């Protein structure tokens, strides 16, 4: 049998919670000792552990990073594939929902903060969010999933491509 190097992915979740007026989003400001995204604002999420489903993992991350234990109707709104240029990439399952309570929480991962959408680009946010978050904000139940591919080009630049179901 031929030894084939198959592409492998590390599964992750990313959750965006909006206030009922859709003017604010709950983000986490990563702690300074984080390996990835230190001192940067990002959605709430992390690795999917072995044996976990994507929805369970998203809710576990909400509990761990934001202290949110209440039942929330999370909606899968997108999937992002991140290629690092080798045979291992990252698949990110993106969820969104509305949260009526004003949660603020601190953990070893960082501190959550409600951020006005109109002010978000003034903050040190994870670079991808500038491109992806507007699509997540617009997405509604019944719409096609947001499909995103993030690749490293031959010149070392990051490239983000949105795929459409119908073309």
Residue pairs with C-beta under 8 A, 6 or more apart in sequence:
5 87
6 87
7 87
7 88
7 89
8 87
8 88
8 89
9 81
9 88
9 89
9 90
9 91
10 47
10 88
10 89
10 90
10 91
11 47
11 48
11 54
11 57
11 90
11 91
11 93
12 45
12 46
12 47
12 48
12 90
12 91
12 92
12 93
13 45
13 46
13 48
13 54
13 57
13 58
13 61
13 92
13 93
13 94
13 95
14 42
14 43
14 44
14 45
14 80
14 92
14 93
14 94
14 95
15 43
15 44
15 45
15 58
15 61
15 62
15 74
15 94
15 95
15 96
15 97
16 25
16 26
16 43
16 44
16 94
16 95
16 96
16 97
16 133
16 136
17 25
17 26
17 44
17 62
17 66
17 68
17 72
17 96
17 97
17 98
17 99
18 24
18 25
18 26
18 96
18 97
18 98
18 99
18 137
19 25
19 98
19 99
19 100
19 114
20 98
20 100
22 98
22 117
22 137
23 116
23 117
23 118
24 114
24 115
24 116
24 117
25 114
25 115
25 117
25 120
25 133
25 137
26 44
26 66
26 99
26 103
26 112
26 113
26 114
26 115
27 41
27 42
27 43
27 44
27 112
27 113
27 115
27 125
28 41
28 42
28 43
28 44
28 65
28 66
28 109
28 110
28 111
28 112
28 113
29 39
29 40
29 41
29 110
29 111
29 112
29 113
30 36
30 37
30 38
30 39
30 40
30 41
30 42
30 109
30 110
31 38
31 39
31 108
31 109
31 110
31 111
32 38
32 39
33 108
34 109
34 110
37 126
39 124
40 124
40 125
40 126
41 113
41 115
41 120
41 123
41 124
41 125
41 126
41 129
42 125
42 126
42 129
43 94
43 129
44 61
44 62
44 65
44 66
44 112
45 58
45 61
45 65
45 92
46 57
46 61
46 64
46 65
46 109
47 57
48 54
48 57
48 93
49 57
49 60
52 60
54 76
54 93
55 74
55 76
55 95
58 74
58 93
58 95
59 72
59 74
62 68
62 72
63 69
64 107
64 109
65 105
65 107
65 109
65 110
65 112
66 103
66 105
66 107
66 112
67 103
67 105
67 107
67 112
68 99
68 103
68 105
70 101
72 97
72 99
73 97
74 95
74 96
74 97
75 95
75 96
75 97
75 141
76 93
76 94
76 95
76 145
77 94
77 95
77 96
77 136
77 139
77 143
77 145
77 146
78 93
78 94
78 132
78 135
78 136
78 139
78 145
78 146
78 147
78 148
79 91
79 92
79 93
79 94
79 145
79 146
79 147
79 148
80 91
80 92
80 94
80 128
80 132
80 147
80 148
80 149
80 150
81 89
81 90
81 91
81 92
81 148
81 149
81 150
82 89
82 90
82 91
82 92
82 150
83 89
83 149
83 150
83 151
83 152
84 90
84 152
85 152
94 132
94 136
94 146
96 136
96 139
102 114
103 112
104 111
104 112
104 113
104 114
105 111
105 112
106 112
115 123
117 137
120 129
120 133
121 130
127 158
128 150
128 160
131 160
132 146
132 148
132 160
135 146
135 162
136 146
139 146
144 164
144 165
146 162
147 162
147 163
147 164
147 165
148 160
148 161
148 162
148 163
149 160
149 161
149 163
150 158
150 159
150 160
150 161
151 158
151 159
151 161
152 158
152 159
153 159
